């Protein structure tokens, strides 16, 4: 910077160019020269100065570190001194410190107690606020419940409804008091849905607009014509137009026209009212009039508020009773403002007779009087219920005193015999304006002990009023309906409607059925364990296991029908009953069918059906049953329906329809085919006599099911639930348990006796071989044959054959040589008087038939099948017969 200041020239000149150089350029040149000189001075400094500078920096760093260490030592010493002083102070002032800390703890504890107290107070206050809020909410809900909205949107309170009902009741029962003496009108506190009279209101508004335009004082004749013209409306029975003084409200003139007798079809006539006098104000007792000076814009309690979102030029009155006319009247009044500053105010009022309406306190449809509904009413297209609701005072709907939980209200038109007013002065016909014109009927599922036909509405109104005033409790205890017994849709008393279930009895039967099902599975395990024992092996163990599975499923039916039935249990019932029957019966029938095919073979070739082949025939049958039951369950799911027993008590039973009937017919045909197969093999011989036992089981299943169907349909058609459960138990035990006993009883008995691997000796005596077993299994190779016994048996068979051949030879000789006489003591010596001649052809054929039946066999290789003659026909002597030459 110094270089720049010292070398900054103001101006520079050059002789050669004779021009002045700019000052900025000169300054830059001088600055660069100065910097070059300075750099040269720095380069020329010796290296020793740099080394000294480095040493000075290191020395300063060392000194700073030493100072920091010294400061740390001093701080540690100060802290130690302070700690020792504090420790000595604590030892010296320990009692004071303890007292001080105890004081602090007590203070803290007191603060905590105060805090807890404050929290409790705040919680109590919050609880009180919440209770107050809930009370306010309850009050608001009660207030909301006390508000009623009628068809045109008008809102009224239930208190006003009750007071209006009292007024209606007083007038209907002539409990008038000062009415018709001091006052001539009695208004109600509930409005009428005025939409039904819109046409009359629009005509009155049109008259008011005309008088507002033309003025009311100048055209008295016009007012008279307009008032008379209003009577052309069907509803209007009276019309009046008043001209009032603008200053004092006195009557200047008026026009009043009425229909004769205030009938809708009456003749129009002028009417002079005593209460209206020229020069005086109209009486305030008129329900259709109110002074505008006292009630601006006619917002008087005499008139009802307009419905929401609807503008009227005038105001409708509350319905009132007129002693003069003895009718219920509804009026519509319009105030006409003055046309000029000194003009008169006009007042138009029309009367509508509403005596034809009815006080219906029952629930009814809310009817809106729009144009389309009025047209429908005129064309008589509305239904009866809506037509009746048109004439109702909607404000009284739902104001009955029936218990809403247990009763329903039924409107009854009052008659001359009803407790209503029927004097000549007030009414000459039954009055529809009556409180209690209904009957409280018990709802479906409820009954009344004393009043089976219901409670009179008038009595219910009185009982309710006494209950509200705590005079009596008849309303809550006497005039009430009681709930019927469970399951009763309709009842007249506390008698039960559902049949009782004897649960101990049902549980005992269920326990036996479950025990049988468990025993079936135990038997299946026992069978699987001893499946290689001969007595089980020759009977097809796979089919025996399938039979046990079907029996277990049929036992499970008793579980399905045990509880109260519903849709789920009905589905389980159908599946267990039919599927169990199909599995059990098909497995038994397949084995019998194999015996039938083997027994009926006519060729020398032996027919042998294996278990696999029979299973291939059995699977389609089960598949058909599965498809049928699945389609049934999906398309027309079984359900529980109520039926009645002999005492008229209800209980649920699974429904029966054409699905059940179709399946029953199919099972009957299936049983018939099984019986036919069993009949065909009735004389067949089998190892361990199994074919006959299976036939007995099939016969038993058919007989038991037929008997049970007869019991259900003919003997006990209206049996109770316990009887039906017992019948189901008997059917299951006699069919399923008997089947298990017949099929498995002898086999298990032989196994328990240790004879399971021994062949049936009786079968050997009858020459039954392997072809007589139900699965083609005969003598197994592991049996050690007794050669001596086998030779003796063969010798015996050969001798039998020789005797039979000799017998046949002798028979044929006798048949073909009838001229020969039998030798005394020979084969055909007749010792009985029944045979006086040798054998004929018929006798021979009979003998051959008997011998064939007694010695036939399914095994073509069996020795007993070679010649079919029994041993009892063997002759005692084997001497040939000598023929005569």
Secondary structure as UniProt FT lines:
FT   HELIX           2..6
FT   TURN            15..17
FT   HELIX           23..43
FT   HELIX           47..92
FT   HELIX           94..145
FT   STRAND          147..149
FT   TURN            151..152
FT   STRAND          155..157
FT   HELIX           158..172
FT   TURN            173..174
FT   TURN            177..178
FT   TURN            180..182
FT   STRAND          185..187
FT   HELIX           194..197
FT   HELIX           198..214
FT   HELIX           220..230
FT   TURN            231..232
FT   STRAND          236..244
FT   TURN            246..248
FT   STRAND          251..259
FT   HELIX           260..262
FT   TURN            264..265
FT   STRAND          268..270
FT   TURN            274..275
FT   TURN            278..279
FT   TURN            284..285
FT   TURN            287..288
FT   TURN            292..294
FT   HELIX           296..298
FT   TURN            301..302
FT   TURN            308..309
FT   STRAND          315..317
FT   STRAND          320..322
FT   TURN            323..326
FT   STRAND          327..336
FT   TURN            341..342
FT   STRAND          345..353
FT   TURN            355..356
FT   HELIX           371..378
FT   TURN            379..380
FT   HELIX           384..390
FT   HELIX           394..396
FT   TURN            397..398
FT   TURN            404..406
FT   STRAND          407..411
FT   TURN            416..417
FT   TURN            424..426
FT   TURN            435..436
FT   STRAND          438..442
FT   TURN            444..445
FT   STRAND          446..447
FT   TURN            452..453
FT   STRAND          455..456
FT   HELIX           457..468
FT   TURN            469..470
FT   HELIX           474..477
FT   STRAND          482..483
FT   TURN            486..487
FT   HELIX           503..529
FT   TURN            530..532
FT   HELIX           534..537
FT   TURN            538..539
FT   HELIX           541..555
FT   HELIX           557..560
FT   TURN            561..562
FT   HELIX           567..599
FT   HELIX           611..635
FT   STRAND          640..644
FT   TURN            646..647
FT   STRAND          650..654
FT   HELIX           658..680
FT   TURN            681..683
FT   HELIX           687..689
FT   HELIX           690..710
FT   HELIX           711..715
FT   TURN            717..718
FT   HELIX           721..732
FT   HELIX           733..737
FT   HELIX           738..752
FT   TURN            753..754
FT   TURN            756..757
FT   HELIX           761..765
FT   TURN            766..767
FT   HELIX           770..772
FT   TURN            774..775
FT   TURN            781..782
FT   HELIX           787..816
FT   TURN            818..819
FT   TURN            824..825
FT   TURN            827..828
FT   TURN            833..834
FT   HELIX           841..855
FT   TURN            860..861
FT   HELIX           863..865
FT   HELIX           871..873
//
